[in-house]
Amino acid sequence: MASWCVRAVRQSYSLVASPGLIRASPRLLCTATQQKNGHGSEEEAEKIEQNAAEKILMEEKTQLEEQLKDMTPRVAVFGVQEKYKRALADTENLRTRSQKMIEDAKIYGIQGFCKDLLEVADILEKATESVPKEEVTSQNPHLKNLYDGLVMTEVQIQKVFTKHGLVRLNPDGQKFDPYEHEALFHAPVEGKEPGTVALVTKVGYKLHGRTLRPALVGVAKAP
C-alpha cells in the first residue's frame, strides 16, 4: 500500500514538472494579459472618441451662442424700424384724413346756409314768373320797377351762388341722372325720347360738384 502511494506521488510530480506544461503556462498567462489589455484599450478609445465628440458639440454650441448674440441686436433694430415705418404710415394717413376733413369743412361748411338761401332764390324765381310780361311796361311804372328790382335781385343772388361754387341745375331735355335728378313721374311725352327729362318742376343745385338739392323732374317714357 505504501509503495503504491509513493508511485502515485512520483507520477503526479512528473506530470507537473513536464517541460511541455512548463512552456505552455507563460503562453496562457500572456494571452490572458493581452485579452485584458485589449479590452482596456477599447474602453479607452471609446472614452477618447466620446470626449472628442463632446468637445466638438461644445465648440458648435459656443459658435451658435455667439451668432445668436450677433443676430439679436439686428433683429431688435429691424423690429424697431418696422414699428417706426408703421408709425410713420399711420401718421401720414391721419394727416391726410385731417387735411381732407379741413378742406371739406371749408368747402361744404356753408352747405346748410346755402340750402336756406335756395328757398329765397325759389321765391324770387316764382315772383318774377308770376308777373305778366305784357303788363310790365312804362305805362305801369310801379309794376315795372318792382319787376326789374326782383330780376336784378335774382341775377345778383345767382352770381353770389356761382362765386361760392353753387351751380344751378335745369336739366330740361337732358338724360335722366338719378344722382342729380329726382323723378316725380314717368309719362309718354310727344317729341321727347324715353329716359329724358320732359318737365322740370323745381331746379336743383350742386355745391362744388356735390349735389346739394336734386332737380324735381318728370321723365319721358315709351308709349
Secondary structure, DSSP 8 states (H G I E B T S, - for coil): -HHHHHHHHHHHHHHHT-HHHHHHHHHHHHHHHHHHHHHHHHHHHHHHHHHHHHHHHHHHHHHHHHHHHHHHHHHHHHHHHHHHHHHHHHHHHHHHHHHHHHHHHHHHTTHHHHHHHHHHHHHHHHHHHHS-GGG-STTSHHHHHHHHHHHHHHHHHHHHHHHTTEEEE--TTSB--TTTEEEEEEE--TT--TTBEEEEEE-EEEETTEEEE-EEEEEE---
